[in-house]
Amino acid sequence: MMKVERAYKPEFEKYVPLEEWLETPREAREEMAECIVLRRDNLLLFSEEMLDLARWLTWETQTADIEKESATGLKYASKMYAAFFECAREPRKTSTFNIYDLPEVSWNGLGLLESGRIYPGQWFDAYFLAAITRDKPSMDTLATFPVEIMRQSATTAGPVSYKLVEVFQAYHHRTSNFPTLLNECMAMAMKQGNDWALDIAMGYLETFAALTTNAGFDFNEVLAKNLQRQEQYQIRESGPDHVPIDSFIPLQLLGMACMWHDRGNEVSVESDSLPRFLIDGRYF
């Protein structure tokens, strides 16, 4: 086993106690059924709150109750993320969603692109969250979401981001051009050369290549390296006055670890950022 310690350690005793960080997402979970019917954007709001809940819960003692609380929140988040993207597919169309025990809701996607709510970074989170929660229907709908629609969003991204979506979608559909797209995206990331391209995009691509190809990468070694590299990136980006919360559970790397596990392989990287119960799919 390779143990990867987290570099960032919240000073709960000195600053904000863990219970206070958990308070808002736990309140959101209690209000979900009441508020999901009020406005469409709550699909995204609650998804993000449930991600925050799961990320802060990694600092709790990992009891069965804590694990179940985290997994349950992520299950709702996966469905809501996918629903939010589905609204944007045909903005004028009204779609109806039945998400577990929540009230049925019907929304269109008018204004989503103009307000910049749909972009590759959101898609990465949505797709790999669906992989973590073994939510194949959501993975399938996200895998068919047109990249061209993302390009119309007011929130723009660099060419590497859109190419990354194409890479993941090509693999999902097992298209013959997947290796070509993977190599093209790696070359684009190297050429772009900034911290995001080298630490985040290349981290996704290297780990995904180890997962999906016979290129000679050791999956666990690549996973451990990029887990540390991406945490350092998040710490730098957050700065000294903000918490690098995305590093507490890096959805894309965790999603790939889940995919590796589900193929019958051993995930030998041990880290609080990669909760074992999520890798094992214990509550899914």
PyMOL commands that set and color helices and strands:
alter all, ss='L'
color gray80, all
select helices_A, chain A and resi 18-35+42-57+64-89+120-132+136-143+147-151+159-172+178-192+195-212+219-238+245-248+251-262+276-279
alter helices_A, ss='H'
color red, helices_A
select strands_A, chain A and resi 2-3+95-97+105-107+269-270
alter strands_A, ss='S'
color yellow, strands_A
deselect
rebuild
show_as cartoon
